[in-house]
């Protein structure tokens, strides 16, 4: 039975079945226990999960956050937007929030106020330490490390909302069996390679050997191959043939591709971002751009929208928090500049607005706002 079949059989068999047979003396690897509980933290041991979460974090950290009042951007931005947590930069604050949503489906901020009830600091909380209960429809009670927090002292963001559930649902909670199976395959393969009783080579001869002679030859070979023993000398027609288990024989490459593709689909990450090749697909400039737009619209916004709404709830009345996605939607330089030229010539953007997007200072001069890009003759 192949390693993949062994590992998958391990995670799909019934917990309530007959007792395991009495173990016999064997050199075969011991499968990982079925009772092992997959936690969000242990799932990060899967490189595909780590990669998926790091992509979400990296994407969210690149985006600036602005405060708007109607159609006017608030300038300067409120301190809650520029630095929501006193102990960390805004990018770190957003990264921790996205991590909580990705791993547990929920993110929480502790809201700290001064004596005048003004919000002075936001503290990201570990979702594992927050208990949520529904007192009545639409009303929730929160406890953090044994302390009850009123709704005015905590902000709660959910990734996937399920009616009737006080907590959100994350990818890991929704597909625990899938990730448990992927982790079991990895552990089983590692155990097989390191302690599976598979010899690293074979000493053979055409001569007839007694059990004692075979044992002596084996002992002599092992002693000659220990550290710093020099070259080995073989006699009596002995021949050494090394054994190397190919990844294909372990079904390792096949199972790895399968797991990466499933995790990418689970987290909504394009396979190209996961550095995973998809058979039968070809990447062109056009479909890469569409892939990026789809990733932002259908995956990343699922994380950003709850964060925007949480900021909007705690900003002064009338202000709205919005992420500026321009930095993620930027294409190559030539196409970006052509888009700016079209916007300026159409009159719905100014040169200074374009320079602000490009992180450049405003142009000096009274006519800078009215200048248009001149095309060469």
C-alpha positions as CSV (number, residue, x, y, z in Angstrom):
1,X,0.0,0.0,0.0
2,X,1.4,3.4,-1.0
3,X,2.2,6.1,1.5
4,X,-0.6,8.3,0.3
5,X,-3.2,5.5,0.6
6,X,-1.9,4.6,4.1
7,X,-2.1,8.1,5.4
8,X,-5.5,8.9,3.9
9,X,-6.8,5.6,5.2
10,X,-5.6,6.7,8.6
11,X,-7.6,9.9,8.6
12,X,-10.8,8.5,7.1
13,X,-11.3,5.4,9.1
14,X,-14.1,5.4,11.7
15,X,-13.2,6.4,15.2
16,X,-15.9,4.1,16.5
17,X,-14.7,1.0,14.7
18,X,-13.3,-2.2,16.1
19,X,-10.2,-2.0,18.2
20,X,-6.8,-2.0,16.5
21,X,-5.3,-5.4,16.3
22,X,-2.5,-6.2,18.8
23,X,0.6,-4.6,17.4
24,X,3.2,-7.0,16.2
25,X,7.0,-6.5,16.1
26,X,7.6,-4.7,12.8
27,X,10.0,-2.1,11.4
28,X,7.2,-0.3,9.6
29,X,6.6,3.3,10.5
30,X,4.0,4.1,13.0
31,X,1.2,6.3,11.6
32,X,0.4,9.6,13.3
33,X,-2.4,9.2,15.8
34,X,-5.9,9.8,14.5
35,X,-6.8,11.7,17.7
36,X,-4.3,14.4,17.0
37,X,-6.2,17.8,17.1
38,X,-5.4,20.2,14.3
39,X,-5.1,23.7,15.7
40,X,-4.8,26.9,13.6
41,X,-1.2,27.2,14.8
42,X,-0.3,23.6,13.9
43,X,-1.8,24.0,10.5
44,X,0.9,26.6,9.8
45,X,3.4,23.7,9.8
46,X,1.9,22.9,6.3
47,X,3.9,25.0,3.9
48,X,0.9,25.6,1.7
49,X,-1.2,27.0,4.6
50,X,1.8,29.2,5.7
51,X,2.1,30.5,2.2
52,X,-1.6,31.2,1.8
53,X,-1.8,33.2,5.1
54,X,1.5,35.1,4.3
55,X,0.0,36.1,0.9
56,X,-3.1,37.5,2.6
57,X,-1.0,39.3,5.1
58,X,1.4,40.8,2.6
59,X,-1.4,42.0,0.3
60,X,-3.2,43.7,3.2
61,X,-0.1,45.4,4.5
62,X,0.5,47.1,1.2
63,X,-2.8,48.9,1.3
64,X,-3.2,52.4,2.8
65,X,-6.3,53.2,4.9
66,X,-8.1,56.5,4.5
67,X,-10.9,58.3,6.3
68,X,-13.6,59.9,4.2
69,X,-16.5,62.3,5.0
70,X,-18.9,61.9,2.1
71,X,-16.8,62.3,-1.1
72,X,-14.0,64.3,0.7
73,X,-11.0,62.5,2.1
74,X,-10.2,63.6,5.7
75,X,-6.8,65.3,5.7
76,X,-5.0,64.9,8.0
77,X,-6.3,61.4,8.8
78,X,-7.5,60.7,12.4
79,X,-4.9,59.1,14.6
80,X,-7.0,55.9,14.9
81,X,-6.4,55.4,11.1
82,X,-2.8,56.4,11.0
83,X,-1.7,54.4,14.1
84,X,-4.6,52.4,15.7
85,X,-2.4,50.6,18.2
86,X,0.3,52.5,20.2
87,X,2.5,49.4,20.4
88,X,2.8,48.7,16.7
89,X,2.7,50.2,13.2
90,X,-0.6,50.2,11.3
91,X,0.7,47.6,8.8
92,X,1.5,45.3,11.7
93,X,-1.9,45.9,13.2
94,X,-3.7,45.1,9.9
95,X,-1.5,42.0,9.5
96,X,-2.4,40.6,12.9
97,X,-6.1,41.2,12.2
98,X,-5.9,39.4,8.9
99,X,-4.0,36.5,10.5
100,X,-6.8,36.1,13.1
101,X,-9.5,36.1,10.4
102,X,-7.6,33.6,8.3
103,X,-6.7,31.2,11.1
104,X,-9.8,31.4,13.2
105,X,-12.5,33.2,11.2
106,X,-12.7,35.9,13.9
107,X,-10.7,39.0,14.9
108,X,-11.2,41.1,18.0
109,X,-9.9,44.6,19.0
110,X,-10.0,45.7,22.6
111,X,-11.1,49.4,22.6
112,X,-9.4,51.6,25.2
113,X,-10.9,55.0,26.1
114,X,-9.8,57.9,28.2
115,X,-11.9,59.7,30.9
116,X,-13.7,61.7,28.2
117,X,-14.7,58.4,26.6
118,X,-12.6,59.2,23.5
119,X,-10.9,56.2,21.9
120,X,-7.2,56.3,22.4
121,X,-5.9,52.9,21.5
122,X,-6.9,49.6,19.9
123,X,-5.4,46.3,21.0
124,X,-5.6,43.1,18.9
125,X,-6.7,40.2,21.0
126,X,-6.0,36.5,20.6
127,X,-9.2,35.0,19.3
128,X,-8.5,31.8,21.2
129,X,-8.9,33.7,24.4
130,X,-12.2,35.4,23.6
131,X,-15.5,33.6,24.4
132,X,-18.6,34.8,22.6
133,X,-22.2,33.9,23.6
134,X,-25.5,35.1,22.2
135,X,-27.8,36.4,24.9
136,X,-30.7,37.0,22.4
137,X,-30.9,37.5,18.6
138,X,-28.4,40.3,17.6
139,X,-27.0,40.6,21.2
140,X,-23.7,39.1,22.2
141,X,-21.7,38.8,25.3
142,X,-17.9,38.8,25.3
143,X,-15.4,37.4,27.8
144,X,-11.7,37.9,27.6
145,X,-9.5,36.1,30.1
146,X,-12.3,35.9,32.5
147,X,-13.3,39.5,32.2
148,X,-16.6,40.5,30.6
149,X,-16.3,43.2,27.9
150,X,-19.3,45.3,26.9
151,X,-20.0,45.9,23.2
152,X,-18.5,49.4,23.5
153,X,-15.1,47.9,24.6
154,X,-14.6,45.4,21.9
155,X,-14.8,45.2,18.1
156,X,-15.7,41.9,16.5
157,X,-15.0,41.0,12.9
158,X,-16.1,37.8,11.2
159,X,-14.8,36.2,8.1
160,X,-17.7,34.0,7.0
161,X,-21.0,34.7,8.7
162,X,-23.2,31.8,9.5
163,X,-26.8,32.5,10.6
164,X,-27.3,31.6,14.3
165,X,-23.6,31.4,15.1
166,X,-22.1,34.1,17.4
167,X,-18.7,33.5,15.8
168,X,-17.5,33.6,12.3
169,X,-16.2,30.6,10.3
170,X,-12.7,30.4,8.9
171,X,-11.1,28.1,6.3
172,X,-9.4,25.9,8.8
173,X,-12.5,25.4,10.9
174,X,-14.5,24.7,7.7
175,X,-12.1,22.1,6.3
176,X,-10.4,20.6,9.3
177,X,-10.5,17.1,7.9
178,X,-8.8,18.2,4.6
179,X,-5.9,19.9,6.5
180,X,-5.6,17.0,9.0
181,X,-5.2,14.6,6.0
182,X,-2.6,16.8,4.4
183,X,-0.7,17.0,7.7
184,X,-1.0,13.3,8.2
185,X,0.5,12.6,4.7
186,X,3.5,14.9,5.4
187,X,4.1,13.3,8.9
188,X,3.7,9.8,7.5
189,X,6.2,10.4,4.7
190,X,8.7,11.9,7.1
191,X,8.3,9.0,9.5
192,X,8.6,6.5,6.6
193,X,11.9,8.0,5.4
194,X,13.5,8.5,8.8
195,X,12.3,5.3,10.7
196,X,10.5,3.1,8.2
197,X,12.9,0.2,8.3
198,X,13.8,0.8,4.6
199,X,17.5,-0.2,4.1
200,X,19.8,2.3,2.5
201,X,21.5,-0.4,0.4
202,X,22.0,-4.1,-0.3
203,X,25.2,-6.2,-0.1
204,X,24.9,-9.1,-2.5
205,X,27.0,-12.0,-3.8
206,X,26.5,-15.0,-6.0
207,X,28.1,-17.2,-3.4
208,X,26.1,-19.1,-0.9
209,X,26.1,-17.5,2.6
210,X,25.2,-18.8,5.9
211,X,23.3,-16.6,8.4
212,X,26.5,-16.1,10.4
213,X,28.5,-15.1,7.3
214,X,25.8,-12.6,6.2
215,X,25.8,-11.1,9.7
216,X,29.6,-10.8,9.7
217,X,29.6,-9.1,6.3
218,X,27.0,-6.7,7.4
219,X,28.9,-5.8,10.6
220,X,32.1,-5.3,8.6
221,X,30.4,-3.1,6.1
222,X,28.7,-1.0,8.8
223,X,32.0,-0.5,10.6
224,X,33.8,0.5,7.4
225,X,31.1,3.1,6.6
226,X,31.1,4.7,10.0
227,X,32.5,8.3,10.3
228,X,36.0,8.8,9.0
229,X,36.8,5.2,8.3
230,X,38.1,5.8,4.7
231,X,37.1,3.8,1.6
232,X,35.4,0.5,1.9
233,X,37.0,-2.7,0.6
234,X,34.7,-5.5,-0.6
235,X,35.8,-9.1,-1.1
236,X,34.3,-12.6,-1.6
237,X,32.4,-11.3,-4.7
238,X,30.4,-8.8,-2.6
239,X,28.6,-6.0,-4.4
240,X,27.0,-3.0,-2.8
241,X,23.9,-1.5,-4.4
242,X,22.5,1.7,-2.8
243,X,18.7,2.0,-2.5
244,X,17.2,5.4,-3.0
245,X,13.4,5.9,-2.7
246,X,12.2,8.1,-5.5
247,X,9.6,10.7,-4.6
248,X,7.3,9.1,-7.2
249,X,7.6,5.8,-5.3
250,X,6.4,7.5,-2.1
251,X,3.7,9.3,-4.1
252,X,5.2,12.4,-2.4
253,X,5.1,14.8,-5.3
254,X,1.6,13.7,-6.3
255,X,0.2,14.2,-2.7
256,X,2.1,17.5,-2.4
257,X,0.5,18.9,-5.6
258,X,-2.9,17.7,-4.5
259,X,-2.6,19.3,-1.0
260,X,-1.3,22.7,-2.4
261,X,-4.1,22.9,-4.9
262,X,-6.7,22.1,-2.3
263,X,-5.3,24.6,0.2
264,X,-5.1,27.3,-2.5
265,X,-8.8,26.7,-3.3
266,X,-9.7,26.7,0.3
267,X,-8.1,30.1,1.0
268,X,-9.1,31.6,-2.3
269,X,-5.5,32.1,-3.4
270,X,-4.5,31.9,-7.1
271,X,-2.4,28.8,-7.7
272,X,0.3,31.0,-9.3
273,X,0.7,32.9,-6.0
274,X,1.2,29.6,-4.2
275,X,4.0,28.8,-6.7
276,X,2.0,25.8,-7.8
277,X,1.8,24.8,-11.4
278,X,-1.7,24.0,-12.7
279,X,-1.7,21.4,-15.5
280,X,-3.2,22.6,-18.8
281,X,-3.1,26.3,-17.9
282,X,-1.0,29.0,-19.5
283,X,-0.4,32.4,-18.1
284,X,-0.7,35.5,-20.2
285,X,-0.6,39.2,-19.4
286,X,-4.4,39.4,-19.7
287,X,-5.4,36.5,-17.5
288,X,-2.8,37.4,-14.9
289,X,-4.4,40.9,-14.6
290,X,-7.9,39.3,-14.4
291,X,-6.6,36.8,-11.8
292,X,-5.3,39.7,-9.6
293,X,-8.6,41.5,-9.9
294,X,-10.5,38.4,-9.0
295,X,-8.2,37.7,-6.0
296,X,-8.8,41.2,-4.7
297,X,-12.6,41.2,-5.3
298,X,-13.5,37.7,-4.1
299,X,-10.8,36.8,-1.6
300,X,-9.0,39.9,-0.2
301,X,-12.1,42.0,0.2
302,X,-13.6,39.3,2.4
303,X,-10.9,40.3,4.9
304,X,-10.7,44.0,4.2
305,X,-14.5,44.8,4.3
306,X,-15.0,43.7,8.0
307,X,-11.9,45.7,9.0
308,X,-13.3,48.8,7.2
309,X,-16.6,48.5,8.9
310,X,-15.0,48.0,12.3
311,X,-13.0,51.2,11.8
312,X,-16.1,53.1,10.6
313,X,-17.9,52.1,13.7
314,X,-15.3,53.8,16.0
315,X,-14.4,56.8,13.9
316,X,-16.2,60.1,14.5
317,X,-19.8,60.2,13.3
318,X,-20.0,60.9,9.6
319,X,-16.6,59.5,8.7
320,X,-16.1,56.2,6.8
321,X,-12.9,54.1,6.6
322,X,-11.9,52.8,3.2
323,X,-8.8,50.9,2.0
324,X,-7.1,52.4,-1.1
325,X,-6.6,49.5,-3.5
326,X,-4.8,51.5,-6.1
327,X,-1.4,50.1,-5.0
328,X,-2.6,46.5,-5.6
329,X,-4.3,47.3,-8.9
330,X,-1.3,48.9,-10.4
331,X,-0.1,47.2,-13.6
332,X,3.1,47.8,-15.4
333,X,4.5,51.4,-15.7
334,X,3.5,52.1,-19.3
335,X,-0.1,51.0,-18.9
336,X,-0.4,52.8,-15.6
337,X,0.8,56.1,-17.1
338,X,-1.5,55.7,-20.1
339,X,-4.4,55.3,-17.6
340,X,-3.4,58.5,-15.8
341,X,-3.2,60.4,-19.1
342,X,-6.7,59.3,-20.0
343,X,-8.1,60.3,-16.6
344,X,-6.4,63.7,-16.7
345,X,-7.6,64.4,-20.2
346,X,-11.1,63.3,-19.4
347,X,-11.1,65.8,-16.5
348,X,-11.9,63.5,-13.6
349,X,-8.4,63.5,-12.1
350,X,-5.8,66.2,-11.7
351,X,-2.0,65.9,-11.9
352,X,-1.7,66.4,-8.2
353,X,-4.1,63.6,-7.5
354,X,-2.0,61.3,-9.8
355,X,1.1,62.4,-8.0
356,X,-0.5,61.6,-4.7
357,X,-1.2,58.0,-5.8
358,X,2.4,57.7,-6.9
359,X,3.6,59.0,-3.5
360,X,5.0,62.2,-5.0
361,X,4.6,65.7,-3.6
362,X,2.2,68.2,-5.3
363,X,3.6,70.3,-8.2
364,X,4.4,73.9,-7.5
365,X,2.7,76.6,-9.5
366,X,-0.8,78.0,-9.7
367,X,-1.6,76.1,-13.0
368,X,-0.5,72.6,-11.8
369,X,-4.0,71.5,-11.2
370,X,-5.1,72.6,-14.7
371,X,-2.2,71.2,-16.7
372,X,-2.8,68.3,-19.0
373,X,-0.4,65.7,-20.3
374,X,0.9,66.7,-23.8
375,X,1.3,63.9,-26.3
376,X,4.5,64.3,-28.4
377,X,3.9,65.4,-32.0
